[in-house]
Amino acid sequence: MVKDWALERDGEVLEKLPAWILKVRLKDVGTEIRCKLSGKMKQRHISVIPGDWVKVEVNQYDMTQGRITYRYNNYDPKADSTEE
């Protein structure tokens, strides 16, 4: 569930920085933001490595920071969600 103040976007992890900060390129906008893992992902020991596709909650007041809430298992960035 997305918070009221957050925008949900898909992105690709580019690199891992110190202190579990990850650099993510957003799919629809193409900008790079810095993200941290959500608490549930840390609790469940879900690892994220460069090249993974993730779901990110972006703060609408500061578009340079976000929180990774989900890691996709089989994500095809070329597939459009409107086509079936």
DSSP file (Angstrom, degrees, kcal/mol; ACC not computed):
  #  RESIDUE AA STRUCTURE BP1 BP2  ACC     N-H-->O    O-->H-N    N-H-->O    O-->H-N    TCO  KAPPA ALPHA  PHI   PSI    X-CA   Y-CA   Z-CA
    1    1 A M              0   0    0      0, 0.0     2,-0.3     0, 0.0     0, 0.0   0.000 360.0 360.0 360.0 132.5    0.0    0.0    0.0
    2    2 A V        -     0   0    0      1,-0.1     6,-0.0     2,-0.0     5,-0.0  -0.613 360.0-117.2 -85.6 140.3    1.4    3.4   -1.0
    3    3 A K    >   -     0   0    0     -2,-0.3     3,-0.8     1,-0.1    -1,-0.1  -0.294  26.5-112.8 -67.5 160.7    1.5    6.2    1.5
    4    4 A D  T 3  S+     0   0    0      1,-0.2    -1,-0.1     3,-0.0    -2,-0.0   0.838 116.4  45.7 -65.0 -33.2   -0.6    9.3    0.7
    5    5 A W  T 3  S+     0   0    0      2,-0.0    55,-1.6    54,-0.0     2,-0.3   0.471 100.3  88.5 -90.0  -2.4    2.5   11.5    0.2
    6    6 A A  E <   -A   59   0A   0     -3,-0.8     2,-0.4    53,-0.2    53,-0.2  -0.702  61.2-147.5-106.1 149.8    4.4    9.0   -2.0
    7    7 A L  E     -A   58   0A   0     51,-2.8    51,-3.5    -2,-0.3     2,-0.5  -0.939  20.6-136.7-108.5 134.4    4.5    8.4   -5.7
    8    8 A E  E     +A   57   0A   0     -2,-0.4     2,-0.3    49,-0.2    49,-0.2  -0.818  32.2 164.0 -98.7 126.8    5.0    4.8   -6.8
    9    9 A R  E     -A   56   0A   0     47,-2.9    47,-3.6    -2,-0.5     2,-0.3  -0.923  32.7-124.7-136.5 158.5    7.5    4.2   -9.7
   10   10 A D  E     +A   55   0A   0     -2,-0.3    17,-2.9    45,-0.2    18,-0.4  -0.793  38.3 161.1-100.6 149.8    9.4    1.3  -11.2
   11   11 A G  E     -AB  54  26A   0     43,-2.2    43,-2.8    -2,-0.3     2,-0.4  -0.981  36.3-112.6-160.6 170.0   13.2    1.5  -11.6
   12   12 A E  E     -AB  53  25A   0     13,-2.4    13,-2.7    -2,-0.3     2,-0.4  -0.929  31.6-121.6-113.5 134.2   16.4   -0.4  -12.1
   13   13 A V  E     + B   0  24A   0     39,-2.7    38,-2.6    -2,-0.4    11,-0.3  -0.606  29.4 178.9 -75.2 125.6   19.2   -0.6   -9.5
   14   14 A L  E     -     0   0A   0      9,-3.5     2,-0.3    -2,-0.4    -1,-0.2   0.875  58.4 -14.5 -94.9 -48.0   22.4    0.9  -10.9
   15   15 A E  E     - B   0  23A   0      8,-1.1     8,-2.8    34,-0.1     2,-0.5  -0.992  57.0-117.4-156.0 160.1   24.8    0.6   -8.0
   16   16 A K  E     - B   0  22A   0     -2,-0.3     6,-0.2     6,-0.2     3,-0.1  -0.893  29.7-167.2-103.1 127.0   25.1    0.0   -4.3
   17   17 A L  E  >  - B   0  21A   0      4,-3.6     4,-0.8    -2,-0.5     3,-0.5  -0.590  37.1 -72.5-103.9 168.8   26.6    2.8   -2.2
   18   18 A P  T >4 S+     0   0    0      0, 0.0     3,-0.7     0, 0.0    -1,-0.2  -0.169 113.6  31.5 -60.0 158.2   27.7    2.6    1.5
   19   19 A A  T 34 S-     0   0    0      1,-0.2     3,-0.1    -3,-0.1    -2,-0.0   0.809 131.6 -68.2  63.5  35.4   25.2    2.3    4.3
   20   20 A W  T 34 S+     0   0    0     -3,-0.5    17,-0.5     1,-0.2     2,-0.5   0.809  91.0 147.2  56.1  35.8   22.7    0.3    2.2
   21   21 A I  E <<  -BC  17  36A   0     -4,-0.8    -4,-3.6    -3,-0.7     2,-0.4  -0.877  30.1-161.3 -97.4 134.3   21.9    3.3   -0.1
   22   22 A L  E     -BC  16  35A   0     13,-3.1    13,-3.0    -2,-0.5     2,-0.6  -0.925  15.6-134.3-119.5 140.3   21.2    2.2   -3.7
   23   23 A K  E     -BC  15  34A   0     -8,-2.8    -9,-3.5    -2,-0.4    -8,-1.1  -0.845  30.2-173.1 -94.0 124.8   21.2    4.3   -6.8
   24   24 A V  E     -BC  13  33A   0      9,-2.8     9,-2.8    -2,-0.6     2,-0.6  -0.954  20.0-146.8-124.5 134.4   18.1    3.7   -8.9
   25   25 A R  E     -BC  12  32A   0    -13,-2.7   -13,-2.4    -2,-0.4     7,-0.2  -0.903  25.9-130.3 -98.4 121.7   17.2    4.9  -12.4
   26   26 A L  E  >  -B   11   0A   0      5,-2.7     4,-1.4    -2,-0.6   -15,-0.3  -0.486   9.1-141.3 -73.0 139.3   13.4    5.4  -12.7
   27   27 A K  T  4 S+     0   0    0    -17,-2.9   -16,-0.1    -2,-0.2    -1,-0.1   0.937  93.6  37.2 -69.3 -50.1   11.9    3.8  -15.8
   28   28 A D  T  4 S+     0   0    0    -18,-0.4    -1,-0.2     1,-0.1   -17,-0.1   0.807 129.1  30.0 -78.6 -29.6    9.3    6.3  -16.9
   29   29 A V  T  4 S-     0   0    0      2,-0.1    -2,-0.2     0, 0.0    -1,-0.1   0.800  89.3-139.8 -98.9 -35.5   11.3    9.5  -16.1
   30   30 A G     <  +     0   0    0     -4,-1.4     2,-0.2     1,-0.3    -3,-0.1   0.496  55.0 132.7  87.2   4.4   14.9    8.3  -16.6
   31   31 A T        -     0   0    0     -6,-0.1    -5,-2.7     1,-0.0     2,-0.5  -0.530  54.5-124.9 -87.6 157.1   16.2   10.2  -13.6
   32   32 A E  E     +C   25   0A   0     -7,-0.2     2,-0.3    -2,-0.2    -7,-0.2  -0.866  31.9 176.5-102.4 133.4   18.5    8.7  -11.0
   33   33 A I  E     -C   24   0A   0     -9,-2.8    -9,-2.8    -2,-0.5     2,-0.4  -0.884  30.7-114.6-130.0 163.1   17.6    8.8   -7.3
   34   34 A R  E     -Cd  23  65A   0     30,-2.3    32,-1.6    -2,-0.3     2,-0.3  -0.854  38.9-177.4 -99.1 133.6   19.0    7.5   -4.1
   35   35 A C  E     -Cd  22  66A   0    -13,-3.0   -13,-3.1    -2,-0.4     2,-0.3  -0.914  18.2-154.8-131.9 155.2   17.0    4.9   -2.3
   36   36 A K  E     -Cd  21  67A   0     30,-1.4    32,-3.2    -2,-0.3     2,-0.2  -0.832  34.6 -98.4-117.5 162.7   17.0    2.8    0.9
   37   37 A L  E     - d   0  68A   0    -17,-0.5    32,-0.1    -2,-0.3     2,-0.0  -0.552  40.2-112.8 -78.1 146.1   15.4   -0.5    1.6
   38   38 A S     >  -     0   0    0     30,-1.9     4,-1.8    -2,-0.2     5,-0.2  -0.307  29.0-107.0 -72.4 164.6   12.0   -0.5    3.4
   39   39 A G  H  > S+     0   0    0      1,-0.2     4,-2.5     2,-0.2     5,-0.1   0.867 118.1  53.4 -62.4 -39.0   11.8   -2.0    6.9
   40   40 A K  H  > S+     0   0    0      1,-0.2     4,-2.1     2,-0.2    -1,-0.2   0.863 107.3  51.8 -66.8 -34.7   10.0   -5.1    5.7
   41   41 A M  H  4>S+     0   0    0     27,-0.2     5,-2.5     2,-0.2     4,-0.3   0.883 112.2  46.0 -69.3 -36.9   12.6   -5.9    3.1
   42   42 A K  H ><5S+     0   0    0     -4,-1.8     3,-1.0     3,-0.2    -2,-0.2   0.906 112.2  51.8 -67.0 -41.2   15.3   -5.6    5.8
   43   43 A Q  H 3<5S+     0   0    0     -4,-2.5    -2,-0.2     1,-0.2    -1,-0.2   0.869 113.6  43.0 -63.6 -38.3   13.3   -7.7    8.2
   44   44 A R  T 3<5S-     0   0    0     -4,-2.1    -1,-0.2    -5,-0.1    -2,-0.2   0.379 109.7-122.7 -89.9   3.1   12.8  -10.5    5.6
   45   45 A H  T < 5 +     0   0    0     -3,-1.0     2,-0.6    -4,-0.3    -3,-0.2   0.884  46.2 171.3  57.3  44.2   16.5  -10.3    4.4
   46   46 A I      < -     0   0    0     -5,-2.5     2,-0.3    -6,-0.1    -1,-0.2  -0.767  21.3-147.4 -86.0 119.3   15.6   -9.6    0.8
   47   47 A S        -     0   0    0     -2,-0.6     2,-0.4    24,-0.0    -5,-0.0  -0.659  10.4-162.2 -92.3 144.9   18.8   -8.7   -1.0
   48   48 A V        -     0   0    0     -2,-0.3   -11,-0.0     4,-0.0     6,-0.0  -0.994  11.1-178.1-125.8 127.9   18.9   -6.2   -3.9
   49   49 A I    >   -     0   0    0     -2,-0.4     3,-2.0     1,-0.1   -36,-0.2  -0.828  41.4 -75.4-122.4 161.3   21.8   -6.1   -6.3
   50   50 A P  T 3  S+     0   0    0      0, 0.0   -36,-0.2     0, 0.0     3,-0.1  -0.313 118.1  35.7 -57.0 135.9   22.7   -3.9   -9.3
   51   51 A G  T 3  S+     0   0    0    -38,-2.6     2,-0.1     1,-0.4   -37,-0.1   0.169  87.2 124.4 103.4 -15.7   20.6   -4.9  -12.3
   52   52 A D    <   -     0   0    0     -3,-2.0   -39,-2.7   -39,-0.1     2,-0.5  -0.466  58.9-130.4 -75.8 149.0   17.4   -5.8  -10.3
   53   53 A W  E     +A   12   0A   0     19,-0.4    19,-2.4   -41,-0.2     2,-0.3  -0.876  35.1 178.1 -98.7 132.8   14.1   -4.1  -11.1
   54   54 A V  E     -AE  11  71A   0    -43,-2.8   -43,-2.2    -2,-0.5     2,-0.5  -0.856  33.0-118.3-133.5 162.7   12.3   -2.7   -8.1
   55   55 A K  E     -AE  10  70A   0     15,-2.8    14,-2.5    -2,-0.3    15,-1.2  -0.916  36.4-164.3-102.1 130.4    9.2   -0.7   -7.1
   56   56 A V  E     -AE   9  68A   0    -47,-3.6   -47,-2.9    -2,-0.5     2,-0.6  -0.932  19.3-145.9-122.5 137.2   10.1    2.6   -5.4
   57   57 A E  E     -AE   8  67A   0     10,-2.8    10,-2.0    -2,-0.4     2,-0.4  -0.918  24.6-160.3 -96.5 119.6    8.1    5.0   -3.3
   58   58 A V  E     -AE   7  66A   0    -51,-3.5   -51,-2.8    -2,-0.6     2,-0.3  -0.858  19.4-120.0-105.5 134.7    9.3    8.5   -4.2
   59   59 A N  E     -A    6   0A   0      6,-1.3     6,-0.2     3,-0.5     3,-0.2  -0.567  15.6-146.6 -70.8 127.6    8.7   11.4   -1.9
   60   60 A Q  S    S+     0   0    0    -55,-1.6     3,-0.2    -2,-0.3    -1,-0.1   0.682  97.4  50.1 -72.9 -15.9    6.6   14.0   -3.7
   61   61 A Y  S    S+     0   0    0      1,-0.3     2,-0.4   -56,-0.2    -1,-0.2   0.752 121.8  29.5 -91.2 -27.3    8.3   16.9   -1.9
   62   62 A D    >   -     0   0    0     -3,-0.2     3,-1.4     3,-0.1    -3,-0.5  -0.848  66.3-174.3-134.3  97.2   11.9   15.7   -2.5
   63   63 A M  T 3  S+     0   0    0     -2,-0.4    -3,-0.1     1,-0.3    -1,-0.1   0.362  75.5  72.1 -77.4   6.8   12.2   13.8   -5.8
   64   64 A T  T 3  S+     0   0    0    -31,-0.1   -30,-2.3    -5,-0.0     2,-0.3   0.501  93.6  58.8 -97.6  -4.6   15.8   12.8   -5.2
   65   65 A Q  E <   +d   34   0A   0     -3,-1.4    -6,-1.3    -6,-0.2     2,-0.3  -0.911  59.6 158.8-126.2 151.7   15.1   10.3   -2.4
   66   66 A G  E     -dE  35  58A   0    -32,-1.6   -30,-1.4    -2,-0.3     2,-0.4  -0.933  31.9-121.6-156.5 179.8   13.0    7.1   -2.3
   67   67 A R  E     -dE  36  57A   0    -10,-2.0   -10,-2.8    -2,-0.3     2,-0.5  -0.997  22.8-132.1-135.1 127.8   12.3    3.9   -0.6
   68   68 A I  E     +dE  37  56A   0    -32,-3.2   -30,-1.9    -2,-0.4   -12,-0.2  -0.686  30.7 167.8 -81.5 123.0   12.5    0.4   -2.2
   69   69 A T  E     +     0   0A   0    -14,-2.5     2,-0.3    -2,-0.5   -13,-0.2   0.602  59.8  21.5-111.4 -16.0    9.3   -1.5   -1.3
   70   70 A Y  E     - E   0  55A   0    -15,-1.2   -15,-2.8     2,-0.0     2,-0.5  -0.985  55.7-149.4-156.4 140.3    9.4   -4.5   -3.7
   71   71 A R  E     - E   0  54A   0     -2,-0.3   -17,-0.2   -17,-0.2     2,-0.2  -0.964  25.9-133.7-112.0 123.9   11.9   -6.5   -5.9
   72   72 A Y        -     0   0    0    -19,-2.4   -19,-0.4    -2,-0.5     3,-0.3  -0.512   9.3-158.9 -75.9 141.0   10.5   -8.0   -9.0
   73   73 A N  S    S+     0   0    0      1,-0.3     2,-0.5    -2,-0.2    -1,-0.1   0.939  87.1  13.7 -81.5 -54.9   11.4  -11.6   -9.8
   74   74 A N  S    S+     0   0    0      2,-0.0     2,-0.5   -21,-0.0    -1,-0.3  -0.835  80.4 168.6-125.0  91.7   10.7  -11.6  -13.5
   75   75 A Y        -     0   0    0     -2,-0.5     3,-0.1    -3,-0.3   -22,-0.0  -0.911  19.2-164.8-111.1 127.6   10.4   -8.1  -14.8
   76   76 A D    >   -     0   0    0     -2,-0.5     3,-1.1     1,-0.1    -2,-0.0  -0.912   1.2-167.8-109.2 104.5   10.3   -7.3  -18.5
   77   77 A P  T 3  S+     0   0    0      0, 0.0    -1,-0.1     0, 0.0    -2,-0.0   0.718  86.0  58.0 -66.9 -18.8   10.9   -3.5  -18.9
   78   78 A K  T 3  S+     0   0    0     -3,-0.1     2,-0.3     2,-0.1    -2,-0.0   0.698  85.5  94.2 -83.0 -19.8    9.9   -3.7  -22.6
   79   79 A A  S <  S-     0   0    0     -3,-1.1     2,-0.4     1,-0.0    -3,-0.1  -0.557  72.9-136.6 -76.4 134.6    6.4   -5.1  -21.9
   80   80 A D    >   -     0   0    0     -2,-0.3     3,-0.7     1,-0.1    -2,-0.1  -0.749   4.6-140.9 -91.2 136.6    3.7   -2.5  -21.6
   81   81 A S  T 3  S+     0   0    0     -2,-0.4    -1,-0.1     1,-0.2    -2,-0.0   0.686  98.8  60.4 -71.9 -16.5    1.3   -3.0  -18.7
   82   82 A T  T 3  S+     0   0    0      2,-0.0     2,-0.2     0, 0.0    -1,-0.2   0.742  91.0  80.2 -82.4 -22.5   -1.7   -1.9  -20.9
   83   83 A E    <         0   0    0     -3,-0.7    -4,-0.0     1,-0.1     0, 0.0  -0.596 360.0 360.0 -85.0 144.6   -1.2   -4.8  -23.4
   84   84 A E              0   0    0     -2,-0.2    -1,-0.1     0, 0.0    -3,-0.0   0.345 360.0 360.0-135.2 360.0   -2.5   -8.2  -22.7
